[in-house]
């Protein structure tokens, strides 16, 4: 079935079956998630190999979100001007090359540079891929954005399993990363023809704005919620393995269990989030999500044991699962701002959390210990619950599901 659709902010011509487009977009999300998860799965090994303490390592981790943040003023403009598909085909290969460079580092300063470049390319991927997700969601009469992010999380789980295998086989990070890169390049090459084409989300009638203009207040509100979520996500991505190693004292073969349990539940939550939004609305779902984040992190602090921390990290994963895709979807539907720029605005504020979370844990860990640093991050979950009720863009946004969809289970991105 050939589909042609007219969006509220611009015409998008689609020449392929919308299901095949959805598969292609989901697989691009998967590719980016696989790259990031591959880095995250080898963090404890790289930290140990470079002989870095918690404070110094936290400072080095700061380089990745700094790169992401500095690219944000440009990524939205590039996507709006050249189209998300073109940007993806440039940014994703660069992203994989930056991943391989991380596997070659021998000193802390080299790791900082490699992570900075990884962040620059990562933000270009993030904005262009999410613009593809918003455009594809417009082809459907129901929310599907969270399932795309579920594909990203599923890649995180897959990357964690591959990382566990590589660690047990004693494969060096560089060769591990090259294996992942070959998989990513094959997937992108096969699915490239089916991605959405054109300059998605651009309103030709909208007056031109200055390159640096005052952000829209609605987008800032959504960004603050994303900030709290990404601070928690960043902590889990960068420090969950170290928490299991240094605090839980897990065996070396189970150090990755905390990260894996977190990713499993984050993926699961994203595959059911769209279904839950259609039943209870975005506001209630995000309020519950904030409570789960705080409960999970504080439980891990109070009961630092293998089983209790595994369950706690699962709860955190479930909590963060729906927040970022929900605020991105809301931003993408904001009619006053082109999609790429709207997503870049929300990402700019959100990624400040990703910027601050991991280094904050490192600094607090040096002063009071790693357990107490996780307790501080747990406060952000409570902040989400309190903030959501004050954001008008998320109020009264329960989605009406067509009669033909009532009673159907939530759909996977494929």
C-alpha positions in Angstrom: 0.0 0.0 0.0 1.4 3.4 -1.0 0.8 6.2 1.4 0.8 10.0 0.9 0.1 12.2 3.9 -0.2 15.9 4.6 1.1 17.0 8.0 -0.1 20.1 9.9 3.2 21.8 9.3 4.3 20.7 5.9 3.7 18.2 3.1 5.5 14.8 3.5 5.4 12.5 0.5 5.7 8.9 1.4 6.3 6.4 -1.5 6.6 3.2 0.5 4.3 1.1 2.7 4.0 2.8 6.1 4.7 -0.4 7.9 8.0 -0.8 6.1 8.8 2.8 6.9 8.1 2.0 10.6 10.4 -1.0 10.5 13.2 1.1 8.9 12.9 3.9 11.5 12.7 1.4 14.4 15.9 -0.3 13.2 17.7 3.0 13.0 16.8 3.6 16.6 18.1 0.1 17.4 21.4 0.9 15.7 22.0 4.0 17.7 21.0 2.2 20.9 23.4 -0.7 20.1 26.3 1.7 19.7 25.7 3.5 23.0 25.0 0.2 24.9 28.3 -1.2 23.6 30.2 1.7 25.2 28.2 1.5 28.4 28.8 -2.3 28.8 32.6 -1.7 28.8 32.7 1.3 31.2 33.9 -0.7 34.2 36.7 -2.4 32.1 37.8 0.9 30.6 37.8 2.7 34.0 39.9 -0.1 35.5 42.3 -0.3 32.6 43.0 3.5 32.8 43.4 3.4 36.6 40.9 6.2 37.2 39.3 7.1 40.6 35.6 8.0 40.8 36.1 11.7 40.9 38.4 11.9 37.9 36.3 9.3 35.9 33.2 11.4 36.6 34.9 14.5 35.2 35.9 12.6 32.1 32.4 11.3 31.6 31.4 15.0 31.5 32.9 15.2 28.0 30.2 13.1 26.3 27.2 15.2 27.3 29.2 18.4 26.8 29.7 17.3 23.1 26.0 16.5 22.9 25.0 19.8 24.4 27.3 22.0 22.2 25.9 20.4 19.0 22.3 21.1 20.0 22.0 24.6 18.6 23.1 23.3 15.2 21.5 19.9 14.9 17.9 21.2 14.8 18.8 23.7 12.1 20.7 21.1 10.1 17.8 18.7 10.2 15.3 21.4 9.3 17.4 22.6 6.4 18.7 19.3 4.9 16.2 16.8 6.1 16.5 14.1 8.8 17.4 11.3 6.4 20.4 13.0 5.0 21.6 13.9 8.5 21.2 10.3 9.6 23.3 9.0 6.7 26.1 11.4 7.7 25.9 11.3 11.5 25.4 7.6 12.1 28.6 6.4 10.3 30.5 9.1 12.2 29.0 7.9 15.4 30.2 4.4 14.8 33.8 5.6 14.0 33.8 7.6 17.3 32.8 4.4 19.1 35.7 2.6 17.7 38.0 5.4 18.8 36.9 4.9 22.4 38.3 1.3 22.2 41.8 2.7 21.4 42.3 5.0 24.3 45.3 4.6 26.6 45.0 7.6 28.8 42.3 9.6 30.5 42.6 12.7 28.3 42.3 10.5 25.2 39.0 9.1 26.6 37.7 12.6 27.2 38.4 13.6 23.6 36.9 10.4 22.3 33.7 10.8 24.4 33.4 14.5 23.3 33.4 13.5 19.6 31.0 10.6 20.5 28.7 13.2 22.0 28.8 15.5 19.0 27.9 12.8 16.6 25.4 11.3 19.0 23.3 14.5 19.2 23.1 14.8 15.4 21.8 11.2 15.4 19.4 11.8 18.2 17.6 14.8 16.7 17.5 13.4 13.1 16.3 9.9 14.3 13.6 11.4 16.6 12.4 13.6 13.7 12.0 10.5 11.7 10.0 9.0 14.6 7.7 12.0 14.8 7.0 11.9 11.0 6.2 8.2 11.1 3.9 8.7 14.1 1.9 11.1 12.0 1.1 8.2 9.6 -0.8 6.4 12.4 -4.0 7.3 14.4 -2.4 6.3 17.7 0.8 7.1 19.6 3.8 4.9 18.6 6.8 7.1 19.6 7.5 5.2 22.8 7.8 1.9 20.9 10.6 3.5 18.8 12.4 4.3 21.9 11.6 0.8 23.0 13.7 -0.3 20.0 16.5 1.8 21.3 16.2 0.2 24.7 16.0 -3.3 23.2 19.3 -2.5 21.5 20.6 -1.5 25.0 19.6 -5.0 26.3 21.2 -6.6 23.2 24.3 -4.5 23.6 24.6 -5.5 27.3 24.4 -9.2 26.3 27.0 -8.8 23.6 29.1 -6.9 26.1 28.7 -9.7 28.7 29.8 -12.3 26.1 32.8 -10.2 25.0 33.9 -9.7 28.6 33.7 -13.4 29.4 35.6 -14.2 26.2 38.2 -11.5 27.2 37.7 -9.6 23.9 39.3 -6.2 24.0 36.8 -3.2 23.7 38.2 -2.2 20.3 37.4 -5.5 18.6 34.1 -5.7 20.5 33.2 -2.2 19.1 34.3 -3.2 15.5 32.0 -6.2 15.6 29.0 -4.0 16.6 29.9 -1.4 14.0 29.8 -4.0 11.2 26.3 -5.0 12.3 25.1 -1.4 12.4 26.4 -0.6 8.9 24.7 -3.6 7.4 21.3 -2.6 9.0 21.6 1.0 7.8 22.5 0.0 4.3 19.5 -2.3 4.0 17.0 0.2 5.5 18.2 3.5 4.1 15.8 3.5 1.1 12.7 3.2 3.4 13.4 6.2 5.7 11.1 9.2 5.5 12.4 11.6 2.8 12.1 15.4 2.6 12.4 18.2 5.1 10.0 16.9 7.8 8.2 19.3 10.1 9.2 22.5 8.3 6.5 25.2 8.0 7.1 27.2 4.9 4.8 30.0 6.1 6.5 30.5 9.4 8.6 33.6 9.6 12.4 33.1 9.9 13.9 33.4 13.3 17.3 34.3 14.5 19.7 31.4 14.9 19.7 31.9 18.7 16.1 33.0 19.7 14.1 32.8 22.9 12.9 29.2 23.4 9.2 28.5 23.5 7.9 28.2 27.1 6.0 25.0 26.5 9.1 23.3 25.1 11.1 24.5 28.2 8.6 22.9 30.5 8.8 19.6 28.6 12.6 19.9 28.7 12.7 20.3 32.5 10.8 17.0 32.9 13.2 15.4 30.4 16.1 16.9 32.5 15.0 15.0 35.6 14.6 11.8 33.7 17.9 12.0 31.8 19.8 12.7 35.0 18.5 9.4 36.3 19.2 7.7 33.0 22.7 9.0 32.8 23.4 7.8 36.3 22.2 4.3 35.4 24.1 4.1 32.1 27.4 5.3 33.5 27.4 4.1 37.1 25.2 1.0 37.5 28.0 -1.4 36.6 30.4 0.4 39.0 27.7 0.4 41.7 27.4 -3.4 41.4 31.1 -3.8 41.4 32.0 -1.5 44.3 28.9 -1.3 46.5 27.0 -4.6 45.8 30.3 -6.5 45.5 28.9 -8.6 42.8 31.1 -11.3 41.2 32.9 -10.0 38.1 30.7 -12.1 35.8 27.5 -10.4 37.3 28.8 -6.8 37.4 26.8 -6.0 34.3 23.6 -7.4 35.8 22.5 -4.1 37.2 22.7 -2.3 33.8 21.1 -5.3 32.1 18.1 -5.4 34.5 17.7 -1.6 34.0 17.7 -1.9 30.2 15.3 -4.9 30.1 12.6 -3.0 32.1 13.2 0.3 30.2 12.6 -1.6 26.9 9.6 -3.4 28.3 8.1 -0.1 29.6 8.5 1.6 26.3 6.7 -1.2 24.4 3.6 -0.8 26.6 3.8 3.0 27.2 1.8 4.0 24.2 -0.9 1.6 25.2 -1.0 3.0 28.7 -1.1 6.6 27.4 -4.2 5.7 25.4 -5.9 4.5 28.7 -4.8 6.8 31.5 -3.2 9.8 29.7 0.3 11.2 29.6 0.0 13.1 32.9 -0.8 10.1 35.1 1.7 7.9 33.5 4.5 10.3 34.0 3.5 11.0 37.6 3.7 7.2 38.4 7.0 7.0 36.5 8.6 9.6 38.7 7.5 7.7 41.8 9.1 4.5 40.5 12.4 6.3 39.8 12.7 7.6 43.3 11.5 4.4 44.9 14.0 2.3 42.9 17.0 4.4 43.6 16.3 4.8 47.3 15.7 1.1 47.7 19.1 0.4 46.1 20.7 2.7 48.6 19.0 1.2 51.6 19.5 -2.4 50.6 22.7 -2.7 48.6 22.5 -6.4 47.9 22.5 -8.4 44.7 18.8 -9.3 44.5 17.4 -6.1 46.0 19.5 -3.9 43.8 18.6 -5.9 40.7 14.9 -5.4 41.4 15.5 -1.8 42.3 17.3 -1.1 39.0 14.4 -2.8 37.2 12.0 -0.4 38.8 14.1 2.6 37.8 14.2 1.3 34.2 10.4 1.0 34.2 10.1 4.5 35.6 12.3 6.3 33.0 11.0 4.3 30.1 8.1 6.5 29.1 9.3 10.0 30.0 11.7 10.9 27.2 9.5 9.5 24.4 6.4 11.2 25.8 8.0 14.7 26.0 9.6 14.2 22.6 6.3 13.3 21.1 4.6 16.3 22.7 7.4 18.5 21.4 7.1 17.1 17.9 3.4 18.0 17.8 4.0 21.6 18.8 2.7 23.4 15.7 4.5 26.8 16.3 8.1 25.4 15.9 9.6 23.1 13.2 10.0 19.5 14.4 13.8 19.4 14.3 14.1 22.7 16.2 11.4 21.7 18.7 13.2 18.5 19.5 16.5 20.2 19.7 15.1 22.7 22.2 13.6 20.0 24.5 16.8 17.9 24.1 19.0 20.9 25.1 17.2 21.3 28.4 16.9 17.5 28.9 20.5 16.7 28.2 21.6 19.1 30.9 20.4 16.3 33.2 22.5 13.8 31.3 25.3 16.4 31.5 25.1 16.8 35.3 24.0 13.4 36.5 27.0 11.1 36.0 29.6 13.7 37.1 27.5 14.7 40.1 27.6 11.0 41.2 31.4 11.0 40.8 31.9 14.1 42.9 29.4 13.1 45.7 31.0 9.6 45.7 34.4 11.1 46.4 33.0 13.0 49.4 30.3 10.7 50.9 30.4 7.4 49.0 28.7 6.0 45.9 25.5 4.9 47.8 24.7 8.4 48.9 25.2 9.8 45.5 22.5 7.5 44.2 20.2 8.8 46.9 20.7 12.4 45.6 19.8 11.3 42.0 16.6 9.7 43.4 15.3 13.1 44.3 14.9 13.8 40.6 12.1 11.2 40.3 10.1 13.1 42.9 10.7 16.3 40.9 9.1 14.7 37.8 6.0 13.7 39.7 5.6 17.3 41.1 6.4 19.0 37.8 4.1 17.0 35.5 0.9 18.2 37.2 2.0 21.8 36.4 2.7 21.4 32.7 -0.4 22.3 30.6 1.0 20.6 27.5 0.6 17.2 29.2 -2.8 17.8 30.7 -6.0 16.4 29.2 -3.9 14.5 26.6 -5.5 11.1 26.9 -5.5 9.6 23.4 -8.7 8.4 21.8 -8.0 5.0 20.3 -10.0 4.1 17.1 -12.7 1.4 17.6 -10.7 -0.9 15.4 -7.8 -0.8 17.8 -9.7 -1.3 21.1 -8.8 -4.5 22.8 -5.6 -5.0 20.8 -2.3 -5.5 22.6 0.4 -2.8 22.4 2.3 -3.1 19.1 6.1 -3.7 18.9 7.9 -1.2 16.6 8.3 -3.9 14.0 
